[in-house]
Every structure is written in C-alpha cells, then in structure tokens.
Amino acid sequence: MGDLPIRNWQGFLAFELHYEMHILASLLVNSSTRKISDAESAKFSATRIQREEAFHHVGVLNSSQRKYDQPSLAEKVDLAAQLFELDQEGQKRRNPYLKEYWQLTNQAIATDINHLPRIYDAWWREVLAYFLDIPVSQLPQLVSVND
C-alpha cells in the first residue's frame, strides 16, 4: 500500500478499511470452499482465530466509524470523497497482490472459486456503503480487482 497509511489520517483509515475488511470476504470464502485442510488446524481456526479476528475487525471498524461520524454533514461529504479517492488508490495498489494471493491459495488449499473477483468487488461495495453511510446504488464506480 506504499505511503498510503502514513500520508494522513484519511490514508490510514483507507488502509485500515482495506486491511481489516477486505480480507474478511476472502477468509470466509476460502474457509467454506477449501478442499485441502488439516483437521486440527481447521478446528483451531474455527474456534479461535475466526472469532478473535471477527472481534478485532469489528472493533477497528467501530473505532474508525466513530471518528468518521464526528464531523459536520458538509465535512463528512468532503471526507467521504477523500476516503473514496484514497480507497481507490489503495485498491489499484492491492490488485496485483490479490491476484497472486488467490492463485497461491488455490494451489495451497485447492480453493478454485469461480468469480472470486466479483465476490470481492461486491463485498467491498457493501463495506464502503456501510462505512460511508451511502447507499450502494449511489457509490461512484469502484476500481475492480480485475482492473
């Protein structure tokens, strides 16, 4: 993500949303579709890691949401535009990594998932709409993982 998280607090917030929320869709899909799995690792992941990760992700999102909700409506509109722009920059930077990660994951645990980029893009639209409090239908065109 380069300098995005250290540029300003909006860049850090865009990074956090990518780091905390983008990964959830992939984790959920991978855990449901993998064909290769170690039984003990799968049990540990289901009982400990997934719950703790979910708690952590929600905590970070709630903290970020409180900061985002503080400004006036006019400031919030401007902030949403800034966050959106930084988010799109971050997505462009992540795309090559995601494609390589999905390929390696498929090789490691046999998760050949049709249309994963579409699932990822749809999840991200929902996350942004929720966080920015903007209906999905009113979001600008997002950078796709396929771009």
N, C-alpha and C positions, 0 to 999 in steps of 0.2 A: 504494500500500500504506500510505499515511499514515505514522503514527508506529510502525507495527509493527516495522520493523528497528532502531529506536533505543530501544525500550521497555526491553528487557533482552536477555540473550544468547539466550534461547529465542525471542524475537521475531525476532532477527537470523537465527537458524537456520531458523525457519519461512520467513522471507523468502528466504533463500538456497536452500532447497529449491524454493520456487516459481520463483525466478529461474533457477536452474541446471537444474532437472529438468523443470518443466512445459513449458518451451519445446521440449525435445527431441522430444516426440511431434509437435508441430505442424511443426517443421522437417523431420522425416523424412517425414511425410505430404505436406507441401507439395512437397518436392523430388521425390517419387515421382509426384505427380499433376498437376503444373502443365502447362498446355498452351501457355503463352507463356513463352519463355525465350530469352535471348541466349546463343549457343553459348559464347562466350569467358567470360562471367560464370558459366555453369553449370560449365565446366571448372575455373575458378578455385575456385569454391565446393566442388566435389567433391574437388579435390586439396589444397587448403589450408585453407579455412575450416572445413569439416565435421570434418576430422581434428583441427585445433587446438582447435576448440570441444569436441569429444568429450574430448580430453585435459584441457582446462580443467575441464569439468563433472565428470569422474571425480575429478580432484584435489581439487576443492572438496568433493565428496561424501565422499571418503575422509577428509579432514581433519575434517569435521563428524562423521563416523561415529566417529572416534577419540575426540572429545570426548564424544559421546553414550554410548560404551561404558565410560567411566571410572567412573561412579557404581556404587554397590551395586545389587543387583536391586530392592530396595524403592524406592530413589531413582530408578532407571530407570523403574519403573512410573509414579511420580508425574511424572517428566519427560516420559514418553510422553503422558500425559494433558494436560499443559501444552502440549506441542508440537502435539498434535492440536487442542486448542481454538484456539490461535493460527493454525494452518494453516487451520482452517475460517473464521476471521475474515478471513484473507488471501484465501481463495477467494471469499468474498462480495464483497470489495472489487474483486477482479480480474474478476468475471463481466461487468460492462458493457464493460470494456476488451476482453476476449477476443472478445465478440460483435462489437464494432466492428472489431477487428483481422481477424477471419476474413472479415467482409464486404469490407473493403478489399483483403485478399489475394486474395479471389475475383475482385474487379474488376481487380486489377493483373496477376495471372498466371493467371487462369482456373482456379482450384482449387475447383470446385464439388464438395465432398465430402459425400456423404450420411452422416449420423450422426456428424459430427465431434465433437459434444459427448459422445457415448457413448464414442468412442475416447479422447478426452481424459480423461473420468472413469475409464475402466478403467485407463489408463496411470497416473493419479495414485494409484489404489488400490494398484497394484503397487509404485510408488515408496515410498509410505508403509509398506506391509507390509515391504518390504525394509529400509528405513532403520530402522524401529522394531522390526524383528525380531518382527513379529506376523503370523500367517497372515492372508491377505486375508479369509478367512471370519470371523475374529474382530475385524476392524476395526468400529468403530461406523459408523453411517450417515454417509456423507460428503455435504457440500454439493455439489450438482451444478452444473455450469456453466449448466444450464437453470433453476436456482432463482433 
